[in-house]
Amino acid sequence: MNETVTRPEPESGKSRRTESREVRRGQLIAATIDSIARYGIGGTTMSTVTEAAGLSIGLVNFHFKSKQNLLEETLTFLAREHHEQWRRAYEDAGLSAPEKLLAIVASHFHPRICTRRKLAVWYAFFGEGKRRAVYRALVDDLDRERYDLSTQLCAEIEEEGGYGGLPPHVIARTLEALYDGIWLNILIYPDRYKRDQAHRQVRAYLASVYPRHFEMPGV
């Protein structure tokens, strides 16, 4: 999968100096993603980042002060990018709960979000014990917002369909687990596990628990 890193766009009226600062930060974050994907967190240094970005170490220190700050800003960038993607998809979807839930599901496999390089960053933080607390502090609120919204949508579907099966919060929690597990498969088995296949598998799960609201896709 080819990676696309969205760089922050400067607001109108900002000075060229401010715009340049944001461009540089975007370049360094993109380079950090590249470095973590190639070397892991432990092997990522200011030097590997500057080499990937084609910029000086002085610029990295100016914008991020330390490797820890750079890593945290990179994870925050990815978390906010993901949040904006699924939130926009939810708001642009139809009015029904199934349409909105499917929009949230689809956003996890959008080509801007679901790339091997970006997934490598997420799992680098998941995989290192000392980094997990950093991950939780940075993204817990965003994860909770999505979980709560998915629970609400599942409750609406449950009430409308009268399913009487698993509680809505269990379905929502399972969806969160599926996103994480399927992302890991995409990262580990890129030749055998593709975004569209992964997307269909989550939809198949929804069809199995809410068969009157979701159509079973071909898996």
Helices and strands as residue ranges (DSSP letters): H 16-43, H 46-53, H 57-64, H 67-92, H 97-107, H 116-127, H 129-161, H 168-188, H 195-209
